[in-house]
């Protein structure tokens, strides 16, 4: 049934099971127990959230965005929009 080697994992006194190779930080899993007592974990796909619409606020005569901005993601989105615009212009 298993084509990959297995390993033994031990749960700590707080019910936590850790193994960085199998369970990366912040990953979500669906856990099911079958009739034989085996536990089957299925990694869940990360749900893509829609961007939140944020209203700029006036601060010292300027419009500023509340919260923090992910600069890398913003640059990536701007680049994608420019590529789409250029593709429409060039045909």
PyMOL commands that set and color helices and strands:
alter all, ss='L'
color gray80, all
select helices_A, chain A and resi 71-90
alter helices_A, ss='H'
color red, helices_A
select strands_A, chain A and resi 29-33+39-43+57-59+62-64
alter strands_A, ss='S'
color yellow, strands_A
deselect
rebuild
show_as cartoon
